[in-house]
Amino acid sequence: MSEDRRTAERVVIVGAGMAGARTAVALREEGWPGAITLLGAESHPPYDRPPLSKAVLQGGHGGDASAGSEGGASAGSEGGASAGTEGGASADAVTGPAGATSLGIDFAALDVELLLGHPANALRAADRLVVAGDTVLPYDHLVIATGADPVGLPGSETSPGVHVLRTLDDAERLRPVLAAGRRIVIVGAGWIGAELTTAAREAGCPVTVVEATGRPLADALPAEVTAPMAGWYEEAGARLLTGTRVAAVESGGVLLGDGSRLRADAVVVGIGARPATGWLAGSGVELGADGSVRADERLGTSLPDVYAVGDCASFPSARYGERLLIHHWDNAFRGPVTVAARIARCAEETPVYDPVPYFWSEQFGRFLQYAGHHSGGERLLWRGDPAGTSWSVCWLRDGVLTALLAVGRPRDLAQGRRLIERAARLDPERAADPSVPLKSAAV
């Protein structure tokens, strides 16, 4: 593509979360000379989401997602503090909750047009137009980075005192509830449920957590790994009800499946998220059964010059032999580099996108990190006592390390991530010894 042609072309990025903001920065890093428009549904400038369940809820001003490296589980993945050094930091310090979540990117210096408070309604691919209310944007290249929307429950959108935690406004509405020490019911004992419980208990709120399955994190980890985690809720002073279905959310509490009710001053629903791709209906962009955009190995879609990245996109992983949909920060941070290279260069010059997934979570005074992907059938290998405060679990397939969960053992995570990247085999006996560095167990 000639330089003159590139200069005349426009990239429209739909979605101003981490994936969208990072795509704009990565395009300029690639030397893209054309126009870039970043379209965001929220009125806030792009911000970091991991601190929402930490610094913002607790009224702090300095949440730093990068402390856990990359990939926070909290409040959705489309955000990341380390992006603040990319593309020029703003000279003006931001204080308050916005300061805790600021990316620090100077979009004006990058010559990126921000259109905020403009949720996309439709894609007219034949005309190469994005429709956002009364705004119609022509594009030469389109990046879909609309993230994911929280899953609700019957009554959750109409009943007063019901919260989710996905946006800065969500956190601002929930923060005074915690500050007042209100009685809270949290629906869901997944990653976000655990972090919400931690913040609420630290604020002195009475907390009951209702989980439909028989254990915390049932959709994420095997039963033997989550076994010690139920006790973390009790240690924190929270009541955990497993195997309990919420039939509906009501004013002043929740209706359970058995007909009983739990009273609460506030209800927080944290039962997962779905790709925010409804606006693509009828566009010709291929979606999966899970609602994700089915991207290829370089994050292109079924339409020419249309790409997808972050929480809304799934991609084929040769490393794991299946299509992955990753709702974590690291994916939203790394994927845009591939998209930007494909737009600024060409597909043949763009490396295949096949990362080792990574995320972290801070809950109940513990720092959890996970790298890799497991799908069942792997051998579990423990490093340390799960009854203690520091331990790890390795997943081995035919002796090869495919995934690792580290609780309070960041060195295991750092070494394990590199071992997973190179598909290293481990000596099981040495790997099971927590006093042996994990890298030394490679054979």
C-alpha positions as CSV (number, residue, x, y, z in Angstrom):
1,M,0.0,0.0,0.0
2,S,1.4,3.4,-1.0
3,E,2.1,6.0,1.6
4,D,-0.2,8.5,-0.2
5,R,-3.1,6.0,-0.1
6,R,-2.5,5.2,3.5
7,T,-2.5,8.9,4.4
8,A,-5.9,9.3,2.8
9,E,-7.5,6.3,4.6
10,R,-9.4,6.2,7.8
11,V,-9.4,3.6,10.6
12,V,-12.5,3.6,12.7
13,I,-12.3,1.8,16.0
14,V,-15.6,0.9,17.7
15,G,-15.1,0.6,21.4
16,A,-13.0,2.8,23.6
17,G,-12.0,0.3,26.2
18,M,-8.5,-1.1,26.6
19,A,-8.6,-2.9,23.3
20,G,-9.8,0.1,21.3
21,A,-7.4,2.6,23.0
22,R,-4.5,0.3,22.6
23,T,-5.3,-0.3,18.9
24,A,-5.1,3.5,18.3
25,V,-1.7,3.7,20.1
26,A,-0.4,0.6,18.2
27,L,-1.4,2.0,14.9
28,R,0.7,5.2,15.5
29,E,3.5,3.0,16.7
30,E,3.3,1.2,13.4
31,G,3.6,4.5,11.6
32,W,0.1,4.6,10.4
33,P,-0.3,8.1,8.8
34,G,-4.0,8.1,8.1
35,A,-6.9,9.3,10.2
36,I,-8.0,7.4,13.3
37,T,-11.4,7.7,15.0
38,L,-12.1,6.1,18.3
39,L,-15.8,5.7,19.0
40,G,-16.9,5.0,22.6
41,A,-20.3,4.3,24.1
42,E,-19.4,5.9,27.5
43,S,-18.9,9.6,28.0
44,H,-15.6,9.0,29.9
45,P,-12.3,9.0,28.1
46,P,-10.8,5.5,27.8
47,Y,-9.9,4.2,31.2
48,D,-8.5,1.2,33.1
49,R,-11.1,-1.3,34.4
50,P,-9.1,-3.5,36.8
51,P,-9.0,-0.9,39.6
52,L,-12.8,-0.6,39.5
53,S,-13.2,-3.5,42.0
54,K,-10.2,-2.2,44.1
55,A,-9.1,1.4,44.3
56,V,-12.4,3.0,43.0
57,L,-14.8,1.0,45.2
58,Q,-12.6,1.7,48.2
59,G,-12.2,5.4,47.4
60,G,-8.5,5.0,46.6
61,H,-6.8,7.2,44.0
62,G,-3.9,5.1,42.8
63,G,-5.0,1.6,41.6
64,D,-2.2,0.2,39.5
65,A,-3.2,-2.8,37.4
66,S,0.4,-3.3,36.2
67,A,1.4,-4.4,39.7
68,G,0.1,-7.8,38.7
69,S,1.9,-7.7,35.4
70,E,-0.9,-8.0,32.9
71,G,-4.4,-9.4,32.8
72,G,-6.7,-8.5,35.7
73,A,-9.9,-10.3,36.2
74,S,-11.6,-7.4,37.8
75,A,-14.7,-5.7,36.4
76,G,-13.9,-6.8,32.8
77,S,-10.7,-6.8,30.9
78,E,-10.9,-3.8,28.7
79,G,-8.4,-1.7,30.6
80,G,-4.8,-1.5,31.8
81,A,-2.6,0.9,33.6
82,S,0.6,0.1,31.7
83,A,-0.9,1.5,28.5
84,G,-0.5,4.9,30.1
85,T,3.1,5.0,29.0
86,E,2.2,4.3,25.4
87,G,1.7,7.1,23.0
88,G,2.5,9.9,25.4
89,A,1.3,10.5,28.9
90,S,-0.9,13.4,29.7
91,A,0.8,16.2,31.5
92,D,-2.1,16.9,33.7
93,A,-2.5,14.7,36.8
94,V,-5.9,13.2,37.2
95,T,-7.2,12.8,40.7
96,G,-10.1,11.0,42.4
97,P,-11.6,7.8,40.9
98,A,-10.8,8.9,37.4
99,G,-7.1,9.2,38.5
100,A,-7.2,5.6,39.8
101,T,-8.3,4.4,36.3
102,S,-6.6,6.9,34.0
103,L,-4.7,5.4,31.1
104,G,-2.8,8.6,30.7
105,I,-2.8,8.5,26.9
106,D,-2.7,11.9,25.1
107,F,-5.0,11.2,22.2
108,A,-4.7,14.7,20.9
109,A,-0.9,14.3,20.6
110,L,-1.5,11.1,18.7
111,D,-4.0,12.8,16.4
112,V,-6.7,10.4,17.3
113,E,-10.3,11.7,17.1
114,L,-12.3,10.7,20.2
115,L,-16.1,10.4,19.8
116,L,-17.5,9.6,23.2
117,G,-21.0,8.9,24.3
118,H,-21.7,7.4,20.9
119,P,-22.8,3.7,21.2
120,A,-22.7,2.0,17.8
121,N,-26.1,0.9,16.5
122,A,-25.3,-0.8,13.2
123,L,-22.7,-1.7,10.6
124,R,-23.5,-1.1,7.0
125,A,-20.6,-3.1,5.5
126,A,-21.7,-2.8,1.9
127,D,-21.4,1.0,2.2
128,R,-18.4,0.9,4.7
129,L,-20.3,2.9,7.3
130,V,-20.7,2.6,11.1
131,V,-24.0,4.0,12.5
132,A,-24.0,5.5,16.0
133,G,-27.3,7.3,16.5
134,D,-27.3,10.3,14.3
135,T,-23.6,9.9,13.6
136,V,-22.6,8.0,10.5
137,L,-18.9,7.3,10.1
138,P,-17.3,6.1,6.8
139,Y,-14.3,3.8,7.2
140,D,-11.6,2.2,5.1
141,H,-10.6,-0.1,7.9
142,L,-12.8,-1.0,10.9
143,V,-11.8,-2.5,14.2
144,I,-14.5,-4.0,16.4
145,A,-13.5,-3.6,20.0
146,T,-16.8,-3.3,21.8
147,G,-15.9,-5.6,24.7
148,A,-18.6,-7.5,26.7
149,D,-21.8,-6.7,28.6
150,P,-22.6,-8.1,32.0
151,V,-25.2,-10.9,32.2
152,G,-28.3,-9.9,34.1
153,L,-31.0,-11.7,36.0
154,P,-34.8,-11.3,35.9
155,G,-35.6,-8.0,37.5
156,S,-32.0,-6.8,37.6
157,E,-32.6,-3.9,35.2
158,T,-35.8,-2.6,36.8
159,S,-35.4,-3.2,40.5
160,P,-33.8,-0.3,42.6
161,G,-30.7,-1.1,44.5
162,V,-29.3,-3.6,42.0
163,H,-25.8,-3.2,40.7
164,V,-23.3,-4.6,38.2
165,L,-19.6,-3.7,38.0
166,R,-18.4,-3.1,34.5
167,T,-18.0,0.6,34.1
168,L,-16.7,3.6,36.0
169,D,-20.3,4.8,36.5
170,D,-21.2,1.4,37.9
171,A,-18.3,1.7,40.5
172,E,-19.3,5.2,41.4
173,R,-22.9,4.1,42.1
174,L,-21.7,1.2,44.2
175,R,-19.0,3.0,46.2
176,P,-21.2,4.9,48.6
177,V,-23.1,1.7,49.3
178,L,-19.9,0.1,50.5
179,A,-18.8,3.3,52.3
180,A,-22.1,3.2,54.3
181,G,-21.6,-0.4,55.4
182,R,-24.9,-1.6,53.8
183,R,-26.1,-5.2,53.8
184,I,-25.2,-6.7,50.4
185,V,-26.1,-9.8,48.5
186,I,-23.6,-10.7,45.7
187,V,-24.9,-13.1,43.1
188,G,-22.0,-15.2,41.7
189,A,-18.9,-16.6,43.3
190,G,-16.6,-16.2,40.3
191,W,-13.6,-13.9,39.9
192,I,-15.5,-10.7,40.1
193,G,-17.8,-12.0,42.9
194,A,-14.7,-12.8,45.0
195,E,-13.2,-9.4,44.4
196,L,-16.5,-7.7,45.2
197,T,-16.8,-9.7,48.4
198,T,-13.3,-8.7,49.4
199,A,-13.9,-5.0,48.9
200,A,-17.3,-5.1,50.7
201,R,-16.0,-7.0,53.7
202,E,-13.0,-4.6,53.9
203,A,-15.6,-1.8,54.0
204,G,-17.4,-3.5,56.9
205,C,-20.5,-4.6,54.9
206,P,-22.4,-7.7,55.9
207,V,-22.2,-9.9,52.8
208,T,-24.0,-13.0,51.5
209,V,-22.8,-14.6,48.3
210,V,-25.2,-16.8,46.4
211,E,-23.7,-19.2,43.9
212,A,-25.8,-21.5,41.7
213,T,-23.2,-24.2,41.3
214,G,-21.7,-26.2,44.1
215,R,-18.5,-24.3,44.6
216,P,-16.7,-21.0,43.8
217,L,-15.2,-20.6,40.3
218,A,-16.9,-23.7,39.0
219,D,-16.7,-22.5,35.4
220,A,-13.0,-21.7,35.6
221,L,-11.2,-24.3,37.7
222,P,-11.5,-28.0,38.7
223,A,-13.2,-28.9,42.0
224,E,-10.0,-30.0,43.6
225,V,-8.4,-26.6,42.9
226,T,-11.3,-24.6,44.2
227,A,-11.8,-26.7,47.3
228,P,-9.8,-24.5,49.6
229,M,-11.4,-21.3,48.2
230,A,-14.8,-21.7,49.8
231,G,-13.1,-21.3,53.2
232,W,-11.7,-17.9,52.1
233,Y,-15.2,-16.5,52.1
234,E,-15.8,-17.7,55.7
235,E,-12.4,-16.4,56.8
236,A,-13.4,-13.0,55.5
237,G,-16.6,-13.0,57.4
238,A,-18.9,-13.5,54.4
239,R,-21.7,-16.0,54.1
240,L,-21.4,-18.3,51.0
241,L,-24.4,-20.2,49.8
242,T,-23.5,-22.7,47.1
243,G,-26.0,-24.8,45.1
244,T,-28.5,-21.9,45.4
245,R,-30.2,-20.5,42.4
246,V,-31.5,-16.9,42.2
247,A,-34.9,-16.9,40.5
248,A,-35.2,-13.1,40.4
249,V,-33.9,-9.9,41.8
250,E,-36.4,-7.8,43.7
251,S,-36.5,-4.5,45.4
252,G,-34.8,-5.1,48.8
253,G,-33.3,-8.5,48.0
254,V,-33.4,-11.6,45.9
255,L,-35.9,-14.4,45.3
256,L,-34.3,-17.8,45.5
257,G,-35.2,-20.9,43.5
258,D,-36.8,-22.6,46.5
259,G,-39.2,-19.6,47.0
260,S,-37.3,-18.1,50.0
261,R,-35.9,-14.6,50.0
262,L,-32.7,-12.9,51.1
263,R,-33.1,-9.3,52.2
264,A,-30.5,-6.8,51.3
265,D,-29.9,-3.1,51.0
266,A,-28.1,-3.7,47.7
267,V,-27.7,-6.6,45.3
268,V,-24.7,-6.9,43.1
269,V,-24.9,-9.3,40.1
270,G,-21.6,-10.8,38.9
271,I,-22.4,-13.9,36.9
272,G,-20.4,-13.3,33.8
273,A,-20.4,-11.3,30.6
274,R,-21.3,-11.8,26.9
275,P,-19.6,-10.2,23.9
276,A,-21.2,-6.9,23.1
277,T,-21.9,-7.7,19.4
278,G,-25.7,-7.2,19.1
279,W,-25.1,-4.1,17.0
280,L,-23.6,-6.3,14.3
281,A,-26.8,-8.1,13.5
282,G,-27.3,-8.3,9.7
283,S,-23.9,-6.9,9.0
284,G,-22.3,-10.0,7.5
285,V,-19.8,-10.3,10.3
286,E,-19.7,-13.9,11.3
287,L,-20.5,-14.5,15.0
288,G,-20.1,-17.7,17.1
289,A,-22.8,-19.4,19.2
290,D,-21.3,-17.5,22.2
291,G,-21.9,-14.2,20.4
292,S,-18.2,-13.5,19.8
293,V,-16.9,-12.3,16.5
294,R,-15.2,-15.2,14.8
295,A,-11.8,-13.8,14.0
296,D,-9.0,-15.6,12.1
297,E,-5.5,-16.3,13.3
298,R,-4.5,-12.7,12.6
299,L,-7.8,-11.2,14.0
300,G,-9.4,-10.5,10.7
301,T,-13.2,-11.1,10.4
302,S,-15.4,-12.6,7.7
303,L,-15.6,-9.1,6.0
304,P,-12.7,-7.5,4.2
305,D,-10.8,-4.8,6.1
306,V,-12.8,-5.5,9.3
307,Y,-11.0,-6.8,12.4
308,A,-12.0,-7.7,15.9
309,V,-10.0,-7.7,19.2
310,G,-10.5,-8.0,22.9
311,D,-13.5,-9.4,24.9
312,C,-15.8,-9.5,21.8
313,A,-13.6,-11.7,19.6
314,S,-12.7,-15.3,19.6
315,F,-9.7,-16.6,17.7
316,P,-8.2,-20.1,16.7
317,S,-5.3,-21.2,18.9
318,A,-2.9,-23.6,17.3
319,R,-1.2,-23.9,20.7
320,Y,-4.3,-25.3,22.3
321,G,-6.1,-26.8,19.3
322,E,-9.4,-24.9,19.9
323,R,-11.0,-21.5,19.5
324,L,-10.5,-19.2,22.5
325,L,-12.6,-16.4,23.8
326,I,-10.7,-14.6,26.5
327,H,-12.3,-11.9,28.8
328,H,-9.1,-10.7,30.4
329,W,-6.9,-7.6,30.3
330,D,-3.8,-9.2,28.8
331,N,-5.7,-10.3,25.7
332,A,-7.2,-6.8,25.3
333,F,-3.7,-5.3,25.6
334,R,-1.8,-7.7,23.3
335,G,-4.3,-8.3,20.5
336,P,-4.2,-4.7,19.2
337,V,-0.6,-5.1,18.3
338,T,-1.6,-7.8,15.8
339,V,-4.5,-5.7,14.4
340,A,-2.4,-2.6,14.0
341,A,0.3,-4.5,12.1
342,R,-2.2,-6.1,9.8
343,I,-3.7,-2.7,8.9
344,A,-0.4,-0.8,8.6
345,R,1.4,-3.6,6.8
346,C,-0.4,-6.6,5.3
347,A,-1.5,-10.1,6.5
348,E,1.6,-11.8,5.2
349,E,3.8,-9.6,7.4
350,T,1.7,-10.0,10.5
351,P,2.6,-12.7,13.0
352,V,-0.2,-15.2,13.9
353,Y,-1.9,-14.2,17.2
354,D,-1.7,-17.2,19.6
355,P,-0.8,-15.9,23.1
356,V,-0.5,-17.8,26.3
357,P,-3.6,-16.4,28.2
358,Y,-2.9,-14.6,31.4
359,F,-4.8,-12.9,34.2
360,W,-4.6,-12.1,37.9
361,S,-7.0,-11.5,40.7
362,E,-6.7,-10.0,44.2
363,Q,-9.1,-11.5,46.7
364,F,-9.2,-12.2,50.4
365,G,-5.7,-11.0,51.0
366,R,-4.3,-13.3,48.3
367,F,-2.8,-12.6,44.9
368,L,-3.8,-15.2,42.3
369,Q,-2.2,-15.5,38.8
370,Y,-3.1,-17.8,36.0
371,A,-1.3,-18.5,32.8
372,G,-2.2,-20.9,30.0
373,H,-5.4,-22.8,29.2
374,H,-6.7,-26.1,30.4
375,S,-9.6,-28.1,29.0
376,G,-9.8,-31.3,31.0
377,G,-7.8,-34.5,30.9
378,E,-4.6,-32.9,32.1
379,R,-2.6,-34.1,35.0
380,L,-2.8,-31.8,38.1
381,L,0.5,-31.3,40.0
382,W,0.6,-29.4,43.2
383,R,3.4,-27.2,44.5
384,G,2.9,-26.4,48.2
385,D,0.0,-26.9,50.5
386,P,-3.3,-25.5,49.4
387,A,-4.3,-25.0,53.0
388,G,-1.5,-22.5,53.3
389,T,-1.2,-19.0,51.9
390,S,1.3,-19.8,49.1
391,W,0.9,-22.6,46.6
392,S,0.7,-23.4,42.9
393,V,-1.0,-25.9,40.6
394,C,0.4,-27.1,37.3
395,W,-1.6,-28.7,34.5
396,L,0.4,-31.2,32.5
397,R,-0.6,-32.9,29.2
398,D,1.7,-35.7,28.2
399,G,4.3,-34.1,30.5
400,V,4.1,-30.7,28.9
401,L,3.1,-27.7,31.0
402,T,-0.1,-26.2,29.6
403,A,-1.4,-24.0,32.4
404,L,-0.5,-22.8,35.9
405,L,-2.3,-21.2,38.8
406,A,-0.1,-19.5,41.4
407,V,-1.4,-18.3,44.7
408,G,1.1,-16.0,46.3
409,R,3.9,-17.4,44.2
410,P,4.6,-14.9,41.5
411,R,8.0,-16.4,40.6
412,D,6.2,-19.7,39.7
413,L,3.9,-17.7,37.4
414,A,6.7,-15.8,35.7
415,Q,8.8,-19.0,35.1
416,G,5.7,-21.1,34.3
417,R,4.5,-18.6,31.7
418,R,7.8,-18.9,29.8
419,L,7.8,-22.7,30.1
420,I,4.3,-22.8,28.6
421,E,5.3,-20.5,25.7
422,R,8.0,-23.0,24.7
423,A,5.9,-26.1,25.4
424,A,8.4,-27.4,28.0
425,R,8.2,-30.8,29.5
426,L,8.6,-31.0,33.3
427,D,10.1,-33.6,35.6
428,P,7.0,-34.3,37.8
429,E,8.9,-35.1,41.0
430,R,11.0,-31.9,40.8
431,A,8.0,-29.8,39.7
432,A,6.1,-31.0,42.8
433,D,8.8,-29.7,45.1
434,P,8.0,-26.1,46.0
435,S,11.6,-25.5,47.0
436,V,12.8,-26.2,43.5
437,P,12.5,-23.3,41.0
438,L,9.9,-24.3,38.4
439,K,12.3,-23.6,35.6
440,S,14.7,-26.1,37.1
441,A,12.1,-28.8,36.6
442,A,12.2,-28.5,32.9
443,V,13.6,-31.5,31.0
